[in-house]
């Protein structure tokens, strides 16, 4: 009798999808794991999740999912995707017990999303004016598409999300804001204006803290810089950007900065080549977010804040950079840097045969826009005091 009671109690304590697993998936995974988003399968129902149970266990135990590349010992980020130990233990226990469904009455309401958007329903959507035909093969140089906003008044942007029209052929998109009074430079649009938002593998939409926003002046144009990567099939692309306007007074104007180094040559076969860059604050600023950028040889990336009194602290350490997850790290509380402070960036590259993503370890690599070349950019957004 005691054995039967114990067995019954053990069965009752088993993790089930409806009671234990669904709340985790809804909170942590559904943003990407839903129809039309970047993840390869939805995870919004038991029928969705059950075939992937073993894979879910493997990914959460290895830390591959949800993707988060920052060392937890440095920085406090509001968009930290890491699962708690309790959440991991729950998912593993569910899989190990046979991935039972549970009682439908325990299932919480599924999260509601605005179809096609992460930021919610935009206040404005601005698209490329015409489709661009991406060839099936070859190398496509960066393309620049100028689009009028038709804003009749200045707008403060709280959130911005870029959506690729042909995601399978779009490597990245950067949308710059160009004042209509700014002289045109050669008609290309390269280097004009200031960055509003970006789209790249794994990059999240841009959202600023309350009271902070980016100013888009009346009559401004958007310039879409698009990097296409042909994948064997000709496709049509007409990418677009969604905007949410600030609903409360903006007291801090957001700006975008870079600690960038163009002047490097990674030797053939070098597995740990170091490249440094730096940016100095010309006034008191608050750093809102950080986003390291390299290509497929990128190995690790560290931002260090160096203060005028000689003090220094690591702001972000990404010990395992992954080109497929170019994540944005948003500070819970913006990092204050007084005038004269620096953001020092250190990156390492693996140009050796040990790097399975390396196109050709027998050749040295320099700065260049294509994926088989390299970049070293410490992106960040900040506001002046």
N, C-alpha and C positions, 0 to 999 in steps of 0.2 A: 504494500500500500504506500509506504514512504517513497519507494522508488517511482511509483506512478505519479505521486504528487510532485516530486522533484522534476520529473520529465515534463509534466504539464506546465510547471512554473517556468522551466527553461524555454519551452516553446513560446510561452506568452511573452517572454523577455526578448525574443528575437527581433532584430530590426526589420521593419517592413518598408516597402516603398511608400505607401500612402501616409504613414505616420512619421517616419524618420528620414527617409531619403528624399522624398519630393521637396520638403522645405529647403534642403541644402541645394538641390539642383535648381530650384526656382530662384533662390537668392544669389547663387554663385555662378551658375552656368547658363541660365536661360537667355541672357542677353545676347550671347553668340550662338548658342545651340537652339535655334529656332529657324523655321523656314525662311529662306531668303537671306540669311546671314552667313558669316564667313565659315562657321563650323560645318563639318561634313554631314552632320546628322542632328535632328532635333532631340531634345531630352525633356519634353514637356509632359509626357505621359508614361505610364508603366510599359505600354506597348513600344514606345520609343526606346526606353532605357534598358529593358530586359535583355535584348540581344547583345548589348554592349557592356554587360555587367563585369566580365573579366577584364576587359580593357579599361573600364573606369577604375577598377581596383589598381591595376598596374600604373596607370597615369597618376593617380593621386599619391601612391606610395613613392614613386620616383620624383614627384614634384613637377612633372611635365605639365600637369593641368591642375588648376587653372594657371596659365602662363604668368610667371612673375620672376624677374631675373635679378632683383636687388638683394644684396646682403642685408638681412634684417637687423644687423647690429648698427646700421648707419641710416639716419633719416627716418622720418615718420610721415608716411604718405597716405592720404585719404583714400586713394584708389587701390590700396594694397589688396591683391587678389588671393593671397595665401589662405588656404584652409587651416582652421584650428586643428589641434590634435584630436579633439572630440569629434569634429566633422569627419576627419580621415578615418578614425576608428569606427565610426558609425557606418560609413560607406563600405569599409572592408568587412565588418561584421555582417552586413546585409549580403554581400557577395558570398562570403564563406558559408552562410546559412542557406544558400540556394536561391538567393534573390527573390524572396516571397513578395507577393503583391500587398497583402494586408486587407483591411476593411476599407471599403470605399468611403465610409462615413468619416474616416480619419483624414482624408485627402484635403489639404488646404486649397483655397481658390488659386488657380493658375495666374501668374503675373500677366498684367495687361500691357502690351506694347503698341506704340503707333507703328503700323506696318511700314516697313522700309526705313525706319529710323531708330537710332539709339537715344538721341537727345529728346525725343518726344516730337509732337507735331510742330514743325517749324512755323515761324511767323512769315518767313519769305523763303522761296526756293528760286535759285538763279542757275540756269543751265547754259552750257555751251550753245551757241546759236545754231550750229549745224553739226551733223554727224561727221565723224572722221573715220575713214576707211583704214583699218589697220591691216597691212599685208600679212600673208601667211608666213612669209619668211623674210630674212634680212634684218638689218639694223636700222631702226627708226631714230633719227636725232630728236632731241627734245622738241616738242611742239608747244607753241604759245597761242592761246585763244583769248582774245580780248572781248569782254562781255559787259555791256552797260548795266549798272544796277537800277537806274531810273529812280534812285532815291531823291525825293524832293526836299528832304530835310536830313540833318545829321542823325546818324543812328549809332547807338552804343550796342555792341555785340556781346551777349552773355555766353552763348554757345554757338559753335559752328561744326557742321559735320559734312564731309565730302563723301559722295557716293560715286563710285566708278560705274559708268554705263555698261562697259564690257570688262568686268573684273578680271576675267581670265587673261586679258591682254594688257592690263594696266599695271605697271610696276609701282609707280607713285604719281601723286598729284600734289602740287603746291599752288594754293590760291593766294595771289598778292593783291593788295588794294592799291590802286594808282589814282592819285588826285588828277582830275581832268586838266589842271593847270600845269602839270609836270610835262616838260618837253618829251616828245617821243624820241627814243634812241634806236635808230636804225629799223624801227618798225617791229622788232622781234619781241620786245617786252622783257627780255632777260635782264635781271638786275633792277627792274623798276619797282617803285613802291615799297610796301612792307608786307610781310607775311601775315595772313589772317589765319590760315589753317593748313593742315597737310593730311594726306592719305598715303599710307604705305603698309606693307605687310604687318599686321598686328597692331597698327597705330589706332588709338582711341580718339573719339571726337574731342575737340577743344572746348573746355568749359572753365570759366573763371569764377573765383570766389565772389560771393555777394559784395556789391559795391565796387567791383573791378570789372572793366570791360575794354574792348577795343573800339576805337572811334573810326567809323566810316563816314566821311563827309558827303554831303549832298552832291550828287552828280558824279561820284567816283565810279571808276571802272574796276572790274575784277579781271585779272589776268591768270588764266589757268595754265600752269606749266605742267605738261603731261609727258611722262616717260612711258612709252609703249614697248612691250616685249612680245614680238610675234611668236605664236605657239603652234604653227602648222596649219592654221585655219584662218581665212580672212574673216574679220568681224567688224561691225560698226560700233563706234563708241560715241556717246553723247553724255558726258559726265556732268554732275551738278553739285551744288552746295546748298545745304539748308541752314537757316539762321534763326536763332532765338534772340530777340531784343531784350535788353535789360529792362526789368519792370520796376526797378527802384533807382533812386539817384546814384550815379556813379561818381565816387570820390577818388578813385585811383585809375589812371589810364594805363592799360596794359601795353607793353612793348615787347618785341622779340629781339633777342641777342644771340650771338654765336661766339664760341671760343673755337676757332677754326685754324687748321694747318693744311695748306696746299702743297707745301714744299717738302716732300719726302719721297724716298725710293726704297721700297722693301726688297731686300736682296732675295734672289732665288733660293728656295730651300730654308729660309730663316723661319723658325717656329715661334719666335717670341720677340718680334721687332717692336721697339717702343717709339711712339710718336706723342709729342706734347703740344698743347696749345693753351692760351690764356686770354682772359678778358678782365679789364680793370674798370671798376665802377667810377664814373666821373662825378657822381653825386650819390647821396644816400638812396638805396634801392631796397626793394623786397623781391626776392626770387620766388616766383609762383610755382614753376614746374621745371623739370629737366628732361631732356630727351637725347641720349647719345645716338649717334648715327655713324655706322661703318657699312661695308659691304660684306661679302661672304668670307673674307679672311679675318674679319673682326673677331677678337678673342675675349677681351675684357675692356672695361671702361670705368674710370673713376673721376668724379668731380671733387675737388677740395677747395673749401673756402679759406682764404688767407687774409687775415685782418691787418689793419695798419700797425697794430702793436706787436705783430709777429706771431700771434696766435694762429692756429690753423685747425680745421676740423673737416673730416670727410663728410660731404653732403650726400653723395650717392656712390655706391660701389656695386658695379654689375660684374661679378667675377666670371660669368658665363654668358657672354654676348651671343645673341642669336639673331641673325639677319631676318629670319621669318617672324620675329616678334619684336618689332621696333616700338617698345613701350614708352609711354609718357608717364613720368613720375610726378604726381601732384602733391606738394607739401600740404600737410594738414594745417600748419601755420606757416605762412610765407617766411622764408629765410632772410633775415635782415642783414644787409651788408652796408656799413657806413662808407662814405666817400673814400676812395683809395684802396678799398678791398679788391681782391682778385678772385676770380674763379679759375683755378688751374685744372686742366684736364690731362689725363694720362691714358693712352690706349695702347694695347698690344695686338699685333697681327700675327697670324699663323699662315705663312706662305710655304709650308712644308708639305711633303706627300702625306703626312699624318692627318691633314685636314681634308676630310672626305668631300667637302664642298669646294675645294680649291680647283679652279679650272685648269691651271697649268703651273705647278710648283717649280718648273725649270726656268721660269722667266721672272725677272724683277718686275715690280708693280709700282706704278705711280698714281697720282691723283687723276681721276677721270670720271665722267658721268655714267658710263655704262657699268653694268653689274660686275663684269669681269675685271674692271679697274677698281680703285679704292677711294674712299673718302674718310675724313676724320673731322667730324663736326660735333661740338658740344652745344646743341640747341638749348635755349631756355627762354622762358617768358618772365618778365619782371615789371614792377611798377615803381615809378620815382616817388620819393617822399614829398 
